[in-house]
Amino acid sequence: MPEPDTAILHPMPRTMRVMLLSFLWAAAATELRLTAQEAFASDGDLHTEHGTLAVAVIETNKIVLAIDSRITRNPLGTNTQSRSFEDGFEKINLLSPDIAFFVTGTVRLDSRRFTNSLDETARSLAREWESEKRPLQLDAFVAEFKDRTEMSLLRLSMGDIYFLHLGAQKYGGSNVFTAVFTGKDLDGSFRLVKVVCSSVVDTNARPVVARLDFEVAEEKAVRGRKFLFFGSTKIFDQATTEPKSRLGRAFQQIRSSQTFLTEPIAAALLDLAVRETGVGPDSPVGYPLFVYTSDSDGFTLARKVKAGEGVPFDPARQGGKQ
């Protein structure tokens, strides 16, 4: 009869137990990581167009928009060597003489399975309403846009959502996209309504979680005026965290001004933010900058700011529309 294995007849030494437990925990952690990676695997054929930094100023009888012109294209989940960009892209879409639309973040998704362009969704919906002779009322239009977009994006895989989530974080945005509808509504009020698409990703949950959430919200002027920032807005954090930075000093100057022209101030803020971000190949922003006004005359292009042109903050040196 063979001798019994004494290792199973006697308690394991404490040192060996600790080593074994450490090994088992490491193996479990590796398994969890692999599970998350497998769950978030993308089919590799999804390409995006994204970008944009925008400044909006809402007043009682006017809205001003300043927006950059760079669009960046790259496949999801690949290295940045596959990226390309285009400057000079005018991103505002007129849906009616009084209502405009733009997107910050991911504006277009292309794959073998489907194409989703938020710009085209809004434009085609506006054409449908016009052909049906439906007046473009903001609340109803935005609700239908949200429903169509949400339904279309149900085709995204968990891996696609995961890489959209990472892209939003990388380029300084807090959401996958923000679709902004603004201008003079049917009742004559000047409004800004947005559809925000945010990603929820949890690699610790079992099963892992990756989904898109949609929210409709309206921004309103406070005491007659409100500044808003959309897109790659992380650069504007300097205004509060670094009061002595150029952006911090600019905000202090705006707050202390008794009067100023809204359109040049929006242009100057955006110009400074783009210069502070930089316009190299890896930057999400670029020149020229386009500045628009929505007032009693409709929605119009007010000015175009080229690289190096600069826009002064000093009210005495400002030009443009009051």
RAVENBEL-V949288 format. One line per field, one symbol per residue. phi: phi as a letter, one per 20 degrees, with the letter a starting at -180 (. if undefined). A space follows every 50 residues. Layout:
phi->???
//
This chain:
phi->.ffffffeecgfgggffffffffffffffffffffffffefefndedcdb pnccdccecfcacdccbfceddcaffmdfffefbbceneeefdeebgddc bbcdnedbccbfeaccdfgffffffffffffelefeegfffffffgffff ffffffefffffffffffffeneecfbceddbpeffeneeccdcdddddd cceefcffdbbddcbdbddcfdlnbbecccnfegfffgfdecfeffffff fffffeffbbefffffffffgffffffncfgeeecaefddcccdbfeodc feacdegnfmcfefgfdfcoef
//
